[in-house]
Amino acid sequence: MNPARGILYMLVAVGLFSVMAAFIKATAGHVPTGQAVFFRSAIALPVIVAWLWQRGDLATGFRVKNPMGHFWRGLIGTTAMALGFASLGYLPLPEVTAIGFTAPLLTVIFAAMFLGETVRAFRLTAVAIGLAGVMIVLWPRLTIFGGGAATDAAALGVMLVLGSAVFRALAQIHIRKLVQSEETSAIVFYFSLTATGLSLLTLPFGWVIPTGWEMLLLIGAGLLGGIAQIFLTTSYRYAPASTVAPFDYSAILFALVIGYVWFDEVPTPFMLVGAAIIIFAGVLIIWRERQLGLKRSARKTMTPQG
């Protein structure tokens, strides 16, 4: 174990995922969501295969015991990714990132519903605090004042990112079952493969020819996504999940900087206060799960999209 290296790898992964999201956001006005999902997944595949080969895990990465389990994980995760990518066209990057952290809160609830996990007052209170933080972030979007197309677009963005969070939480629950019989390398590989195949189904619905700049951004998103996945997974080889997982919330800091520098997005006080509360609640849940000795091996296979 080397906790410092694990934390560093997590921070690198989160930073790369944040830049990847910015690349997708920069193309959202012209490139359809399904096409963006294709580039994110297909370009990442060679990176993941090379990584598995370097680790000596290529055989286990291709071997499956539960093919339909991988398909359902891929379908749920791809839906989460698509909804998240679509939301980037309607909301500022920091808001999408902050609201997206609803997923770990929902995972606690879904674990009780679908896995029979005992969830007591402490974690339920933390979830309630986190959801209050989400409501604070959303409050300006929920007001009846302002009206107009911009407000309608923002409301759609909120629904998309909340939908993404629900499917990300469901994906995490599904992975917790899948890791009981499948290797992490197989889960990572077949998710990218399934997402690539599913995204191709959107081809008849209006893919476009990207500009040269958009093509570079889409290819870059795929490469960064694949590399970030490797750093994310590797971080758990050097430190326990309870040590590195809180640093996942650094995504909000990265999103604030990128949103301001690239997209001229100035965070509102509601967003800053709500994000702080969400982070506090998330760290409370991670700390409590560590106290309870709950294993979160599913974390290493998760991405911001599912």
Secondary structure in CASP SS format (residue, H / E / C, confidence):
PFRMAT SS
TARGET T0000
AUTHOR 0000-0000-0000
METHOD secondary structure of the structure
MODEL  1
M C 1.00
N C 1.00
P H 1.00
A H 1.00
R H 1.00
G H 1.00
I H 1.00
L H 1.00
Y H 1.00
M H 1.00
L H 1.00
V H 1.00
A H 1.00
V H 1.00
G H 1.00
L H 1.00
F H 1.00
S H 1.00
V H 1.00
M H 1.00
A H 1.00
A H 1.00
F H 1.00
I H 1.00
K H 1.00
A H 1.00
T H 1.00
A C 1.00
G C 1.00
H C 1.00
V C 1.00
P C 1.00
T H 1.00
G H 1.00
Q H 1.00
A H 1.00
V H 1.00
F H 1.00
F H 1.00
R H 1.00
S H 1.00
A H 1.00
I C 1.00
A H 1.00
L H 1.00
P H 1.00
V H 1.00
I H 1.00
V H 1.00
A H 1.00
W H 1.00
L H 1.00
W H 1.00
Q H 1.00
R H 1.00
G C 1.00
D C 1.00
L H 1.00
A H 1.00
T H 1.00
G H 1.00
F H 1.00
R C 1.00
V C 1.00
K C 1.00
N C 1.00
P H 1.00
M H 1.00
G H 1.00
H H 1.00
F H 1.00
W H 1.00
R H 1.00
G H 1.00
L H 1.00
I H 1.00
G H 1.00
T H 1.00
T H 1.00
A H 1.00
M H 1.00
A H 1.00
L H 1.00
G H 1.00
F H 1.00
A H 1.00
S H 1.00
L C 1.00
G C 1.00
Y C 1.00
L C 1.00
P C 1.00
L H 1.00
P H 1.00
E H 1.00
V H 1.00
T H 1.00
A H 1.00
I H 1.00
G H 1.00
F C 1.00
T H 1.00
A H 1.00
P H 1.00
L H 1.00
L H 1.00
T H 1.00
V H 1.00
I H 1.00
F H 1.00
A H 1.00
A H 1.00
M H 1.00
F H 1.00
L C 1.00
G C 1.00
E C 1.00
T C 1.00
V C 1.00
R C 1.00
A H 1.00
F H 1.00
R H 1.00
L H 1.00
T H 1.00
A H 1.00
V H 1.00
A H 1.00
I H 1.00
G H 1.00
L H 1.00
A H 1.00
G H 1.00
V H 1.00
M H 1.00
I H 1.00
V H 1.00
L H 1.00
W H 1.00
P H 1.00
R H 1.00
L H 1.00
T C 1.00
I C 1.00
F C 1.00
G C 1.00
G C 1.00
G H 1.00
A H 1.00
A H 1.00
T H 1.00
D H 1.00
A H 1.00
A H 1.00
A H 1.00
L H 1.00
G H 1.00
V H 1.00
M H 1.00
L H 1.00
V H 1.00
L H 1.00
G H 1.00
S H 1.00
A H 1.00
V H 1.00
F H 1.00
R H 1.00
A H 1.00
L H 1.00
A H 1.00
Q H 1.00
I H 1.00
H H 1.00
I H 1.00
R H 1.00
K H 1.00
L H 1.00
V C 1.00
Q C 1.00
S C 1.00
E C 1.00
E C 1.00
T H 1.00
S H 1.00
A H 1.00
I H 1.00
V H 1.00
F H 1.00
Y H 1.00
F H 1.00
S H 1.00
L H 1.00
T H 1.00
A H 1.00
T H 1.00
G H 1.00
L H 1.00
S H 1.00
L H 1.00
L C 1.00
T C 1.00
L H 1.00
P H 1.00
F H 1.00
G C 1.00
W C 1.00
V C 1.00
I C 1.00
P C 1.00
T C 1.00
G H 1.00
W H 1.00
E H 1.00
M H 1.00
L H 1.00
L H 1.00
L H 1.00
I H 1.00
G H 1.00
A H 1.00
G H 1.00
L H 1.00
L H 1.00
G H 1.00
G H 1.00
I H 1.00
A H 1.00
Q H 1.00
I H 1.00
F H 1.00
L H 1.00
T H 1.00
T H 1.00
S H 1.00
Y H 1.00
R H 1.00
Y H 1.00
A C 1.00
P C 1.00
A H 1.00
S H 1.00
T H 1.00
V H 1.00
A H 1.00
P H 1.00
F H 1.00
D H 1.00
Y H 1.00
S H 1.00
A H 1.00
I H 1.00
L H 1.00
F H 1.00
A H 1.00
L H 1.00
V H 1.00
I H 1.00
G H 1.00
Y H 1.00
V H 1.00
W H 1.00
F H 1.00
D C 1.00
E C 1.00
V C 1.00
P C 1.00
T C 1.00
P H 1.00
F H 1.00
M H 1.00
L H 1.00
V H 1.00
G H 1.00
A H 1.00
A H 1.00
I H 1.00
I H 1.00
I H 1.00
F H 1.00
A H 1.00
G H 1.00
V H 1.00
L H 1.00
I H 1.00
I H 1.00
W H 1.00
R H 1.00
E H 1.00
R H 1.00
Q H 1.00
L H 1.00
G C 1.00
L C 1.00
K C 1.00
R C 1.00
S H 1.00
A H 1.00
R H 1.00
K H 1.00
T H 1.00
M C 1.00
T C 1.00
P C 1.00
Q C 1.00
G C 1.00
END
